[in-house]
Amino acid sequence: MADGEPGKPRVRAFVALEVPGPLRATLADHLDRCRAAAPAFRWVPPDGLHVTLRFVGSVSPEVLDGLRGGLRRLEGQAFGLALEGVGTFGGRSAPRVVWIGLREGTEPAAELAERVEAVCRAAGLEPETRPFRGHVTLARARATRGSPLPELPAPPPLESWTATEFVLYESRLGRPAATYIPLERFGLIP
């Protein structure tokens, strides 16, 4: 899709469920231990932990406004979520991404992701080709070919929570990690 004029400002965005502060705090120590065990990976700062519903990409402010309008009209029920089990994308011998999966809430999260996808298409975005896989990214490989993943410490027991909203974020790339800025929050019906 042609999106805006060349040279015009663009916003890199995504739609996600926020991991609540107490859970991020619980995972902070775990991420520090993982960082020490696997320095060949870029570990996500605790404030960046989320469950992506749809990566939007770099879009013009006009497309972003259309997306916001559609997300405001999207209705959905609040639902429970819980995290458990570390996995990888790209295989354990050279993974690209290390993640923790959803133990609870997979189905309602997938349904919400489907409805967000419909809003994205209505806003003029190309269809997402990858299926939704509910997870929280913990780390990405620094090298494009990936590095072997050493044995990681087991994650701590994590409390479940209720997703009462989803968020449209701006993603600003930078070092040591991207910064995610909430642009707008959209409530889910309790």
Short mmCIF file of the C-alpha atoms (twelve columns), coordinates in Angstrom:
data_MODEL
# 
_entry.id   MODEL 
# 
loop_
_atom_site.group_PDB 
_atom_site.id 
_atom_site.type_symbol 
_atom_site.label_atom_id 
_atom_site.label_alt_id 
_atom_site.label_comp_id 
_atom_site.label_asym_id 
_atom_site.label_seq_id 
_atom_site.Cartn_x 
_atom_site.Cartn_y 
_atom_site.Cartn_z 
_atom_site.pdbx_PDB_model_num 
ATOM 1   C CA . MET A 1   0.000   0.000   0.000  1 
ATOM 2   C CA . ALA A 2   1.290   3.472   -0.822 1 
ATOM 3   C CA . ASP A 3   1.143   5.323   2.470  1 
ATOM 4   C CA . GLY A 4   1.613   9.073   2.349  1 
ATOM 5   C CA . GLU A 5   4.218   11.086  0.515  1 
ATOM 6   C CA . PRO A 6   7.970   10.487  0.608  1 
ATOM 7   C CA . GLY A 7   9.701   12.648  3.208  1 
ATOM 8   C CA . LYS A 8   6.577   13.069  5.329  1 
ATOM 9   C CA . PRO A 9   6.861   12.029  8.981  1 
ATOM 10  C CA . ARG A 10  5.887   8.451   9.742  1 
ATOM 11  C CA . VAL A 11  5.111   6.630   12.954 1 
ATOM 12  C CA . ARG A 12  6.248   3.072   13.708 1 
ATOM 13  C CA . ALA A 13  3.373   1.516   15.660 1 
ATOM 14  C CA . PHE A 14  1.841   -1.648  17.059 1 
ATOM 15  C CA . VAL A 15  -1.229  -2.711  19.058 1 
ATOM 16  C CA . ALA A 16  -0.699  -4.744  22.229 1 
ATOM 17  C CA . LEU A 17  -1.861  -5.857  25.637 1 
ATOM 18  C CA . GLU A 18  0.247   -4.292  28.359 1 
ATOM 19  C CA . VAL A 19  1.890   -6.549  30.938 1 
ATOM 20  C CA . PRO A 20  0.977   -4.960  34.308 1 
ATOM 21  C CA . GLY A 21  3.612   -3.209  36.420 1 
ATOM 22  C CA . PRO A 22  3.779   -5.789  39.240 1 
ATOM 23  C CA . LEU A 23  4.418   -8.584  36.718 1 
ATOM 24  C CA . ARG A 24  7.072   -6.507  34.939 1 
ATOM 25  C CA . ALA A 25  8.748   -5.963  38.324 1 
ATOM 26  C CA . THR A 26  8.678   -9.713  39.021 1 
ATOM 27  C CA . LEU A 27  10.232  -10.410 35.627 1 
ATOM 28  C CA . ALA A 28  12.942  -7.715  35.984 1 
ATOM 29  C CA . ASP A 29  15.242  -9.888  38.132 1 
ATOM 30  C CA . HIS A 30  14.629  -12.858 35.853 1 
ATOM 31  C CA . LEU A 31  15.609  -10.793 32.802 1 
ATOM 32  C CA . ASP A 32  18.814  -9.686  34.567 1 
ATOM 33  C CA . ARG A 33  19.735  -13.335 35.230 1 
ATOM 34  C CA . CYS A 34  18.948  -14.254 31.622 1 
ATOM 35  C CA . ARG A 35  21.027  -11.309 30.348 1 
ATOM 36  C CA . ALA A 36  24.010  -12.621 32.345 1 
ATOM 37  C CA . ALA A 37  23.460  -16.183 31.048 1 
ATOM 38  C CA . ALA A 38  22.964  -15.187 27.395 1 
ATOM 39  C CA . PRO A 39  24.740  -11.909 26.547 1 
ATOM 40  C CA . ALA A 40  24.527  -12.653 22.791 1 
ATOM 41  C CA . PHE A 41  20.855  -11.616 23.011 1 
ATOM 42  C CA . ARG A 42  19.257  -8.189  23.450 1 
ATOM 43  C CA . TRP A 43  17.005  -8.592  26.485 1 
ATOM 44  C CA . VAL A 44  13.855  -6.467  26.573 1 
ATOM 45  C CA . PRO A 45  13.691  -3.922  29.401 1 
ATOM 46  C CA . PRO A 46  10.844  -4.745  31.817 1 
ATOM 47  C CA . ASP A 47  8.929   -1.614  30.743 1 
ATOM 48  C CA . GLY A 48  8.833   -2.981  27.195 1 
ATOM 49  C CA . LEU A 49  7.046   -6.257  28.018 1 
ATOM 50  C CA . HIS A 50  3.734   -6.689  26.180 1 
ATOM 51  C CA . VAL A 51  1.635   -9.149  24.161 1 
ATOM 52  C CA . THR A 52  1.566   -7.899  20.558 1 
ATOM 53  C CA . LEU A 53  -1.848  -8.138  18.912 1 
ATOM 54  C CA . ARG A 54  -0.748  -6.567  15.605 1 
ATOM 55  C CA . PHE A 55  2.485   -4.983  14.406 1 
ATOM 56  C CA . VAL A 56  1.423   -2.012  12.293 1 
ATOM 57  C CA . GLY A 57  4.789   -0.858  10.979 1 
ATOM 58  C CA . SER A 58  5.755   2.596   9.777  1 
ATOM 59  C CA . VAL A 59  2.692   4.573   8.695  1 
ATOM 60  C CA . SER A 60  1.707   8.145   7.956  1 
ATOM 61  C CA . PRO A 61  -0.134  10.175  10.603 1 
ATOM 62  C CA . GLU A 62  -3.256  9.996   8.414  1 
ATOM 63  C CA . VAL A 63  -3.257  6.192   8.367  1 
ATOM 64  C CA . LEU A 64  -2.553  6.185   12.111 1 
ATOM 65  C CA . ASP A 65  -5.569  8.470   12.674 1 
ATOM 66  C CA . GLY A 66  -7.787  6.118   10.663 1 
ATOM 67  C CA . LEU A 67  -6.503  3.185   12.679 1 
ATOM 68  C CA . ARG A 68  -7.187  5.020   15.942 1 
ATOM 69  C CA . GLY A 69  -10.752 5.738   14.884 1 
ATOM 70  C CA . GLY A 70  -11.368 2.090   14.072 1 
ATOM 71  C CA . LEU A 71  -9.825  0.903   17.342 1 
ATOM 72  C CA . ARG A 72  -12.051 3.294   19.315 1 
ATOM 73  C CA . ARG A 73  -15.103 1.566   17.842 1 
ATOM 74  C CA . LEU A 74  -13.802 -1.929  18.523 1 
ATOM 75  C CA . GLU A 75  -15.651 -3.585  21.394 1 
ATOM 76  C CA . GLY A 76  -14.535 -6.548  23.409 1 
ATOM 77  C CA . GLN A 77  -14.757 -8.206  26.788 1 
ATOM 78  C CA . ALA A 78  -12.023 -8.060  29.421 1 
ATOM 79  C CA . PHE A 79  -10.338 -11.441 29.864 1 
ATOM 80  C CA . GLY A 80  -7.805  -13.226 32.039 1 
ATOM 81  C CA . LEU A 81  -4.202  -13.824 31.030 1 
ATOM 82  C CA . ALA A 82  -1.343  -15.785 32.541 1 
ATOM 83  C CA . LEU A 83  2.224   -16.383 31.359 1 
ATOM 84  C CA . GLU A 84  4.214   -19.602 31.494 1 
ATOM 85  C CA . GLY A 85  6.795   -21.544 29.518 1 
ATOM 86  C CA . VAL A 86  9.787   -20.172 27.664 1 
ATOM 87  C CA . GLY A 87  10.050  -20.825 23.939 1 
ATOM 88  C CA . THR A 88  11.861  -19.570 20.851 1 
ATOM 89  C CA . PHE A 89  11.224  -18.577 17.273 1 
ATOM 90  C CA . GLY A 90  13.907  -19.914 14.987 1 
ATOM 91  C CA . GLY A 91  14.875  -23.054 16.877 1 
ATOM 92  C CA . ARG A 92  16.924  -23.494 20.019 1 
ATOM 93  C CA . SER A 93  20.264  -23.913 18.173 1 
ATOM 94  C CA . ALA A 94  20.064  -20.373 16.717 1 
ATOM 95  C CA . PRO A 95  16.846  -18.646 17.836 1 
ATOM 96  C CA . ARG A 96  15.905  -15.193 16.619 1 
ATOM 97  C CA . VAL A 97  13.504  -14.534 19.519 1 
ATOM 98  C CA . VAL A 98  13.130  -15.846 23.077 1 
ATOM 99  C CA . TRP A 99  9.634   -15.546 24.541 1 
ATOM 100 C CA . ILE A 100 7.348   -16.550 27.371 1 
ATOM 101 C CA . GLY A 101 3.982   -17.899 26.276 1 
ATOM 102 C CA . LEU A 102 0.398   -17.521 27.379 1 
ATOM 103 C CA . ARG A 103 -0.825  -20.199 29.772 1 
ATOM 104 C CA . GLU A 104 -4.307  -18.646 29.946 1 
ATOM 105 C CA . GLY A 105 -6.132  -16.259 27.666 1 
ATOM 106 C CA . THR A 106 -4.841  -17.553 24.348 1 
ATOM 107 C CA . GLU A 107 -8.261  -17.844 22.744 1 
ATOM 108 C CA . PRO A 108 -9.687  -14.439 23.755 1 
ATOM 109 C CA . ALA A 109 -6.351  -12.781 22.888 1 
ATOM 110 C CA . ALA A 110 -6.451  -14.407 19.442 1 
ATOM 111 C CA . GLU A 111 -10.053 -13.251 18.947 1 
ATOM 112 C CA . LEU A 112 -9.103  -9.691  19.893 1 
ATOM 113 C CA . ALA A 113 -6.090  -9.864  17.558 1 
ATOM 114 C CA . GLU A 114 -8.445  -10.954 14.755 1 
ATOM 115 C CA . ARG A 115 -10.708 -7.962  15.366 1 
ATOM 116 C CA . VAL A 116 -7.692  -5.621  15.508 1 
ATOM 117 C CA . GLU A 117 -6.526  -7.135  12.196 1 
ATOM 118 C CA . ALA A 118 -9.907  -6.297  10.624 1 
ATOM 119 C CA . VAL A 119 -9.559  -2.687  11.819 1 
ATOM 120 C CA . CYS A 120 -6.036  -2.526  10.374 1 
ATOM 121 C CA . ARG A 121 -7.248  -3.759  6.995  1 
ATOM 122 C CA . ALA A 122 -10.127 -1.264  7.044  1 
ATOM 123 C CA . ALA A 123 -7.542  1.474   7.697  1 
ATOM 124 C CA . GLY A 124 -5.747  0.401   4.515  1 
ATOM 125 C CA . LEU A 125 -2.934  -1.737  5.912  1 
ATOM 126 C CA . GLU A 126 -1.732  -4.860  4.128  1 
ATOM 127 C CA . PRO A 127 -2.989  -8.105  5.731  1 
ATOM 128 C CA . GLU A 128 -0.800  -9.717  8.380  1 
ATOM 129 C CA . THR A 129 0.548   -12.948 6.913  1 
ATOM 130 C CA . ARG A 130 1.744   -14.536 10.181 1 
ATOM 131 C CA . PRO A 131 -0.774  -16.231 12.468 1 
ATOM 132 C CA . PHE A 132 -1.251  -14.791 15.956 1 
ATOM 133 C CA . ARG A 133 0.927   -16.545 18.546 1 
ATOM 134 C CA . GLY A 134 0.294   -15.095 21.996 1 
ATOM 135 C CA . HIS A 135 3.607   -14.435 23.717 1 
ATOM 136 C CA . VAL A 136 5.740   -11.817 25.435 1 
ATOM 137 C CA . THR A 137 9.102   -11.286 23.738 1 
ATOM 138 C CA . LEU A 138 11.945  -11.502 26.250 1 
ATOM 139 C CA . ALA A 139 14.949  -11.207 23.911 1 
ATOM 140 C CA . ARG A 140 16.116  -10.982 20.310 1 
ATOM 141 C CA . ALA A 141 19.337  -12.332 18.842 1 
ATOM 142 C CA . ARG A 142 21.968  -9.663  18.212 1 
ATOM 143 C CA . ALA A 143 23.276  -11.433 15.096 1 
ATOM 144 C CA . THR A 144 21.059  -11.951 12.061 1 
ATOM 145 C CA . ARG A 145 21.904  -15.670 12.009 1 
ATOM 146 C CA . GLY A 146 21.208  -16.108 15.705 1 
ATOM 147 C CA . SER A 147 23.407  -17.584 18.402 1 
ATOM 148 C CA . PRO A 148 23.001  -20.796 20.376 1 
ATOM 149 C CA . LEU A 149 20.805  -20.268 23.398 1 
ATOM 150 C CA . PRO A 150 22.426  -21.436 26.631 1 
ATOM 151 C CA . GLU A 151 20.357  -22.911 29.449 1 
ATOM 152 C CA . LEU A 152 18.325  -20.090 30.972 1 
ATOM 153 C CA . PRO A 153 17.129  -19.759 34.552 1 
ATOM 154 C CA . ALA A 154 13.514  -20.858 35.016 1 
ATOM 155 C CA . PRO A 155 11.063  -17.951 35.107 1 
ATOM 156 C CA . PRO A 156 9.530   -17.176 38.483 1 
ATOM 157 C CA . PRO A 157 5.912   -18.080 39.214 1 
ATOM 158 C CA . LEU A 158 3.797   -15.333 37.666 1 
ATOM 159 C CA . GLU A 159 0.388   -14.103 38.791 1 
ATOM 160 C CA . SER A 160 -2.459  -14.016 36.302 1 
ATOM 161 C CA . TRP A 161 -4.100  -10.704 35.441 1 
ATOM 162 C CA . THR A 162 -7.155  -9.329  33.679 1 
ATOM 163 C CA . ALA A 163 -6.702  -7.453  30.414 1 
ATOM 164 C CA . THR A 164 -9.076  -4.499  30.748 1 
ATOM 165 C CA . GLU A 165 -7.620  -2.551  27.823 1 
ATOM 166 C CA . PHE A 166 -5.394  -2.759  24.787 1 
ATOM 167 C CA . VAL A 167 -2.956  -0.088  23.674 1 
ATOM 168 C CA . LEU A 168 -1.798  1.555   20.456 1 
ATOM 169 C CA . TYR A 169 1.949   2.148   20.901 1 
ATOM 170 C CA . GLU A 170 4.541   4.117   19.009 1 
ATOM 171 C CA . SER A 171 7.851   2.260   18.767 1 
ATOM 172 C CA . ARG A 172 10.960  4.438   18.656 1 
ATOM 173 C CA . LEU A 173 14.012  2.428   17.728 1 
ATOM 174 C CA . GLY A 174 17.156  3.200   19.686 1 
ATOM 175 C CA . ARG A 175 19.947  1.885   21.855 1 
ATOM 176 C CA . PRO A 176 20.110  -0.001  24.055 1 
ATOM 177 C CA . ALA A 177 16.461  -0.864  23.266 1 
ATOM 178 C CA . ALA A 178 13.386  0.476   21.526 1 
ATOM 179 C CA . THR A 179 11.126  2.783   23.521 1 
ATOM 180 C CA . TYR A 180 7.382   2.095   23.462 1 
ATOM 181 C CA . ILE A 181 5.137   5.114   23.937 1 
ATOM 182 C CA . PRO A 182 1.412   4.565   24.563 1 
ATOM 183 C CA . LEU A 183 -0.483  6.697   22.046 1 
ATOM 184 C CA . GLU A 184 -3.989  5.665   23.112 1 
ATOM 185 C CA . ARG A 185 -5.626  3.104   25.385 1 
ATOM 186 C CA . PHE A 186 -8.848  1.324   24.448 1 
ATOM 187 C CA . GLY A 187 -11.018 -0.166  27.173 1 
ATOM 188 C CA . LEU A 188 -12.446 -3.668  27.214 1 
ATOM 189 C CA . ILE A 189 -15.832 -4.259  28.854 1 
ATOM 190 C CA . PRO A 190 -15.512 -5.782  32.364 1 
# 
